[in-house]
Every structure is written in structure tokens, then in C-alpha cells.
Amino acid sequence: MNKFIIPLIIIFASATRLIPHPPNFTPIIAMGLLGGAYIKNRLLIIIIPIGSMFISDIFLGFHGVIYWVYGSLILVAFLGKILITNVNIKNCSLGVLIGSFTFFIITNFGVWLTSGYYPISVNGIIVCYTMALPFFVNTLASSVFYSIVMFGGYELIIRNIIQLAPSRIQR
């Protein structure tokens, strides 16, 4: 039973990308951290969040920075594996901060390098990151919000619902 909860949470979170939301207010960072923190199989750490993102991107549309987004999500998932060996507020908070910053740096580097919006120069990259700061605020806020919901929801399910289930259902 436990092994199905985390993938279901990640898939549900990915589906929230399909409802109206402020720019960059998505569960991407929380999905990666949660998968990294709880999933033991390294391949599944990548497949579940990326697969969920891919499915929602089928409906949202693909874009030129998608490889940078997916690549940063993979890094965030492995960051979750490293930082959140013990799930607690300190480790999750550190994961959210570093994960959000990593996502911001990588994806906006991709925008600067591949979009054609900014000149490929020192000034161009400075302008790119400056223009992206409002999106970073939303990324950080959504990472905090969704991490609380997803990590807290998982812990509530495990502590309250699973323990109340008969032993024959728990296996």
C-alpha cells in the first residue's frame, strides 16, 4: 500500500498544473523532493515525476526550455534523496530553498541560452535573471506550499489512515 501512495501524490500534484494558477506556482519542486525523499529506486525517482510532468505537458504544450525544466527536476529529486534522508522541517526547508534556487538558475540559464529573447552576453544573462525574479518568488512560494501539502499529507496518511487499516490491507 505504501509504495503506491507516493506515486499517487506526485501524479495528483502534477495534475494541479492543469488548473488555473499564477505563473510558476506549481508543485514541480515539491514533486521532486518528495520522490527523492521517499522513493528508494533511483530510476523511479526520475520516472514518476518526469512521467507526470510529461503527461501534463501533453495538455499544456511543449516548449523550448522543457529539457532544462526536466533536467532541473531530476537534480531536485536527487537533491531530495541527499538532503532529506531524515524527513523533518529543517531538511525539507533546506531542500525547498536549494531546490527552488537550483530550478531558477538552471531553467533561466536555458531561457537565456536558447530562447533568443536575450543577447548571449554578460548583460543578456543579467537581464534574463533580473526579469525572472518575479517567477522565482512564485516558484519558492509554491515549493513551500506544495511541500507542506505533499509531505504533510503523506505523513498524515501513513500515521492515521494506514495504521487504522486492517493488516491484510496494509500489505
C-alpha positions in Angstrom: 0.0 0.0 0.0 2.8 2.5 1.0 4.6 2.1 -2.3 1.5 3.4 -4.2 0.9 6.5 -2.1 3.9 8.5 -3.2 3.4 8.0 -6.9 -0.3 8.9 -6.5 0.6 12.1 -4.6 3.1 13.0 -7.4 0.6 12.3 -10.2 -2.2 14.2 -8.4 0.2 17.2 -7.8 1.2 17.1 -11.5 -2.5 17.3 -12.4 -2.7 20.6 -10.5 -0.6 22.1 -13.3 -3.8 21.8 -15.4 -5.9 24.1 -13.3 -5.5 27.9 -13.5 -2.6 29.2 -11.3 -0.2 32.1 -11.1 2.9 31.8 -13.3 5.4 29.3 -11.8 3.1 28.4 -8.9 3.4 24.7 -9.5 4.3 21.6 -7.5 7.4 20.8 -9.5 10.0 21.3 -6.7 7.8 19.5 -4.1 7.3 16.6 -6.5 11.0 16.1 -7.0 11.8 16.5 -3.3 9.0 14.1 -2.2 10.1 11.4 -4.7 13.7 11.8 -3.7 13.0 11.6 0.0 10.7 8.6 0.0 11.3 6.5 -3.2 14.2 4.1 -2.8 14.6 3.1 -6.5 16.7 5.7 -8.3 15.0 5.0 -11.6 11.6 5.6 -10.2 12.8 8.8 -8.6 13.2 10.1 -12.2 10.4 8.2 -14.0 7.5 9.2 -11.7 7.9 13.0 -11.5 9.1 13.3 -15.1 6.4 11.0 -16.4 3.8 13.0 -14.5 5.2 16.2 -15.9 5.3 14.8 -19.4 1.6 13.8 -19.2 0.5 17.2 -18.0 2.7 18.8 -20.7 0.8 16.9 -23.4 -2.2 19.0 -22.4 -0.3 22.2 -21.7 2.1 22.1 -24.6 5.8 21.6 -25.0 8.2 24.4 -25.1 11.9 25.1 -25.9 13.0 25.1 -22.3 11.4 21.7 -21.4 14.7 19.9 -21.3 16.1 22.4 -18.8 12.9 22.1 -16.7 13.0 18.3 -16.7 16.8 18.3 -16.1 16.4 20.6 -13.1 13.6 18.4 -11.8 15.8 15.4 -11.9 18.5 17.3 -10.0 16.0 18.4 -7.4 14.8 14.8 -7.0 18.3 13.6 -6.3 18.8 16.6 -4.0 15.8 15.3 -2.1 17.5 11.9 -1.9 20.6 13.5 -0.4 19.2 16.3 1.8 16.1 14.6 3.1 17.4 11.3 4.4 15.5 12.1 7.6 12.2 13.9 6.9 11.9 16.8 9.2 11.2 20.6 8.9 14.8 21.6 8.7 15.8 19.1 6.0 12.6 19.8 4.0 13.1 23.6 4.3 16.7 23.3 3.1 15.5 21.1 0.2 12.8 23.7 -0.8 15.3 26.6 -0.7 18.1 24.8 -2.6 15.7 23.1 -5.0 13.9 26.4 -5.8 17.2 28.2 -6.4 18.6 25.3 -8.5 15.4 25.3 -10.6 15.6 29.1 -11.1 19.3 29.0 -12.1 19.1 26.1 -14.5 15.8 27.0 -16.2 16.6 30.6 -16.7 20.0 29.8 -18.0 18.1 27.7 -20.5 15.9 30.6 -21.4 18.9 32.9 -21.8 20.8 30.4 -23.9 18.0 29.0 -26.2 15.1 31.4 -26.4 16.6 34.2 -28.4 14.9 36.7 -26.1 18.2 37.9 -24.6 21.6 38.6 -26.2 24.2 35.9 -25.5 26.3 38.2 -23.3 27.0 39.0 -19.7 24.4 41.8 -19.9 21.9 39.5 -21.5 22.2 36.9 -18.8 21.9 39.6 -16.1 18.8 40.9 -17.7 17.4 37.4 -18.1 17.8 36.6 -14.4 16.5 40.0 -13.4 13.4 39.6 -15.5 12.8 36.1 -13.9 12.9 37.3 -10.3 9.1 37.6 -10.0 8.8 34.0 -11.3 11.3 32.9 -8.6 9.1 34.3 -5.9 6.2 32.2 -7.2 8.4 29.1 -7.5 9.6 29.5 -3.9 6.1 30.2 -2.6 4.7 27.2 -4.4 7.5 25.0 -3.3 6.8 25.8 0.3 3.1 25.4 -0.1 3.2 22.1 -2.1 5.9 20.7 0.1 3.8 21.3 3.2 0.8 19.8 1.5 2.6 16.8 0.0 5.0 15.9 2.8 2.4 16.7 5.4 -0.3 14.8 3.5 1.9 11.7 3.2 2.7 11.7 6.9 -0.9 12.1 7.8 -1.9 9.2 5.6 0.8 7.0 6.9 0.2 7.9 10.6 -3.6 8.0 10.6 -5.1 6.1 7.7 -2.7 3.2 7.1 -2.3 2.4 10.8 -6.1 2.2 11.1 -6.4 -0.2 8.2 -6.6 -3.9 8.9 -3.2 -5.7 8.5 -4.4 -7.7 5.5 -5.0 -4.4 3.6 -1.6 -2.9 4.6 0.4 -5.5 2.7 
